[in-house]
Amino acid sequence: MHEISLMDQCKIEVAAGKLHRESIPAIVSELVLSCNRENCFDHVGPEPIPSRDSVIDIVQRICRILYPGYFVRTRIDEFNLNYYFGQEATALFEILAEQVSVALRHDCIRHNLPCIMCEERGQEITVEFMGKLPGLRAILATDVRAAYEGDPAAKSYDEVIFSYPGLFAVSVYRMAHELWEQGVPFIPRIMSEYAHSLTGIDIHPGAHIRESFFIDHGTGVVVGETTEIGKHVRLYQGVTLGALSLPRDAGELFRNKKRHPTIEDDVIIYAGATILGGETVIGARSVIGGNVWITDSVPPDTKVFLKKPELIFKMSDVDSSS
């Protein structure tokens, strides 16, 4: 037999590739049909939908306003500060108003709601939100100080702002919460889940958190939708402020109920603690030790710790002749 030449081999591969590509239209047809089935999810229709990439861009733009000079490549000083804020604020207004309007219009069309003049309402919400940015800067300053004062490893406020995942997650939470309070659909959750994906810290935008809040390390922290957190509260990694298990069909029944705990002022909750239930209140100035499981309220000025486990030290066998 004659060996197949290099040119013949190439022709065979091209023909095989063409044969495989011919199967793609049938696959495409099946994908199109799947969009007409009730058991699949898609967003095929005339109503618009918010852009996740645009919302991430909005988060980054808001951070540049909340922390001027930290997340830009150009230098900011007293001579260009007015120009800097003017440029950033104008760009933020345009993109945020557009995305808020799209989110409102999506809900209006998909759920057949009465018209609320989505574009005008989106601009109103955006202006109202932007009017709160100075106040957000002030409250985030208390969070920065809480992080610096609560962590001996922090060398400066700048280090906290640049590098602490807890502060980033709280910053995104605070901007998302303002939009959540104004009834904006989609966007607050996209914001909070973006921060969650980067930091491992999951703070629902519906939670209510007062000033001087510090999350140390942070990975694995969960703060549920109806959680209430007072002033000067500190959480460590792996803390869960969650809801008790609900029946399978209880979603609608409990959707607007308080399901998550209340943490009063000056509470410290150490790593791995789990606190569950809407009626659970951790009293002011209490300290919750690591890895505890709490479903009942704790009075103020209380320390809750697990009983110290018994440790077993076993010396390894060592060859005495060695």
N, C-alpha and C positions, 0 to 999 in steps of 0.2 A: 504494500500500500504506500501511496505517496503521502508524505507529510503535508498537512494543511499549511499553506503559505500564510505569512503574517497578514497580507492583504485580504485573503479569504476569511481569516479569523475575524478581522474587523467587520467584514460584511455580515458575518453570522451574528455578531454581537449587536450590530445596528438593527438587523431584522428582528432579533429577539426583543430589543428595546421597544421597537415599534409595536410589536405584538402585545407587550405588557401595557403600553400606553393606551391601546385601543380599549382596554377594560375600564379606563377611567370614566367615560361618559355614563356607563351603567351605575357606577358608584355614585356619581354626582346625582343621577336620577333618584337613587335611594335616599340620599341626603335631603333632596328637595321634598320627597314624600314624607320624610320623618318630621318635617316642620308642620305638617298637617295632622300630626297625631297628638292626642291629648296627653299622652304619657311622656312627652319630651318637652323640653323648655327651649324657647328661642325668643328673639325679639325681632320678628319680621313684621313690619307694618309701617304706616306713615308717621306715627308719633315718634318724636326724637327721644334720645336717651342721653344722660350725662356721660361725659368722657372721663374715664378714670385717669388718663394721662393729664388731662387739663386740671383735674382736681389736685393731683400731685403737684403740678406746677403752681397752683394756687397756694398750697401749703408752703411751698418753698418761698413764694413771694411774700406771704404773710410773715414768715420767719425773718425775712430781710427787713421788714418794717418793725417787727417786735424787737429785733436785736440789730439795730443799724450798725453797720461797719463790721459785723462778725462774718457774714456769709456772702461777701462780695469781694471781687478781686481788686477793685479800685479803692483808693484811699478816700475817706470821708472826713471833712473838717468843717469848721464853722463857716467857710466860704461857699461850700457847695451843698451844705446840709439841706437847705430849703429846696434846691433843685433835685437832690436825691429823693427826698420824700415826695415831691411833686411827681417825679417820673414813676416811682414805684406805686404810689397811690392811684394815679391815673390808669396805669396798666392793670393793676389789681381790680379796679372798678369794672373795666371792660370785660375781663375774662370771667370774673366772679358773677357779675350780673347776667352774663350769657348763660353760664352753667346753672345758676339758680332758676332762671326763666325756663330753661330746658327741663329741669327736674320738675318744676311746677306744671308745665304743659304736659309732660308725660303722664303724671298722675291724673290730670284733668281729662285727658283723652281716654286713657286706658280704663279709668273707673267711671267715666261718664259723669263728671262732676260739673256743677254750675261754673260758668266762666268767671274767672277772677282777674282777667287782664294780665296774663302771665308775664309779659315782658315788662310792663310798668311795675307790677308787683315785685318782680325780680330786682329791678333797679332800686325800689324802695327798701327792700330787705338788705341789699348790698350797702346802701348808704347808711342804714341804721347799724349794720354790722361794723362798718368802717369807723363810725362815730364812737364805737366802743374800744377801738384799738388803743387809745391812750390809757384807758382803764385797765385793759389787758396787760399792757406794759408794766403798769404799777403792781398788779397782783403777781405777775411772773417774777418781778424783782424780789418779792417776798419768798417765792419758791427757790430762786437762785440763792438767796441768803440762807434759807433753811438747809439747802444741800451743802453749802460751804461750812456752815456752823455745825452740821450734824455728821460730817465725814472728815475725820482727821487726815485722811489721805488727800483731800482736796487742797491744792496749793494756791489756788486763786479763783476769783469769780470767773475770770476768763476761761479757765480750764473747765469749770462746771458747764458754762454755756457751750463751749466748743465740743465737749466730749462725753457728757453724762447722758446716757440713754434715758434715764428717768426724767430728766428735765425736758428732753425732746418729746417724750410721750405725754408729759403733762402739758407742754406748750400746745401740742396738737389737740389734746383733749379740750383745752380751754377755748381755742378757736372753734372747734367742732361743736362744743356745748352751746355757744352763742347762736350758731345757726340752727341747732336742734331746738332751742327754746323758741325760735321764730317759725318753727314748723316746716323747715326746709327738708324735703325728702332726699334720700340717697346720699347726698354730699357729706353730711356729718359722719355717716358710717364708713364711707370710702376713706375719709380722712383718718378716722381712728384705726381702721384696719391697715392702712398704709403704715402708720406708726407702729402698730402691732407687728407687722411683718418685719420691720427693721430692728425692733428692740426686744420683742418677746413680751412686751407689756400690753395688756388688753384692758383699756379703760373705755367703757361704753360712754358715748357722748351725752347720754341722758343722766348720768350720775351727777350729784351735786357735791362739789368739793370746794371748801373754803381756802383761804390763803395759807401760805407757809407750809405747803405740802411737799414732802420729800420721799422719793422712792429710791432706796439704796440698792445698788446692783440691778435689781429690777426683773431679771428674766423670770418668766412664769407668773408674774403678778396678774391677777384678774380682778377687775372692779365692775360689778354688774350694774345694770341700767338704773335701778332704783336705790342704789347705795347713796347714803348721805355721810359725808366726812367733814368733820369740824376743822378748826384751826390748829396748826402746829402738830399735825399727825405725821408719823413716820412709818413707812412700810419697808420690809426687807423682801428679798427675792422669794418667789414661790408662795406668796400670800394670796389666798382666795377670799374675796368678799362676794359670796355667791348666793344662789337660791336653793332651797330645799327641792328634792326631787318631786316632780309633778306628774299626775296621771297623763297617759298618752294623749288624751283628747282635751287637756285642760288649757291649751294655749290661749284661746279666746277668752275663757273665763278669768284667767289671771293676767291677761295682757296689760291692763291698766292698774293692777294692784301692786302694792309695795311688796317685793319679793326678796329684797337684799337688805343687809344689816345697816344699822346706823352706828357710826364711830364718832364719839364726841371729842371735844378738844383735848389736845396734848396726850394723845394715846400713842403708844409704841407697839407695833406688832412685828414679832420676829419671824425669821425665815420658816416657810413651810406651814404656817398657821392657816387653818381653814375656819371661816366664820360664816354661818349660813342662816338665812331666814329673814323675812321682812319684819318680824317682831323682835329680833335680836338687837339689843343695844349694848354697846361697850361703853361703860361710863367714863367720864373725863378722868384724865391722868392715870388711867390703868395701863398695865404692861402685860401683853399677851406673849407668852413664851413660844419658842419654836416648836413646830409640828403638832400643836394642840388642835383639837377638833371641838368647835363650840357651836351649839344651836340654842343656847339659852342666854339671857342677858347677864351682864357682869356689872356689879355696882361700881360707882366711881372709886378711884384710889385703890384698885384691887390688882394684885399680881396673880396671874394664872400660869402655872408651869406644870409640865408633866413630872411625875415622880421620877427621881433620878434612877436610870436603869442600872442593873447590876452588871458590871464589866468583869469579864473573865480574862486574866492574863495567863497565857500558857507559854512557858519557855520552850523554844524549839530544841529538839534533840541535837546534841553536838557530840561528835566522836571525840572522846577524851584522849585518844591516841594521836589526834592531829595536832 
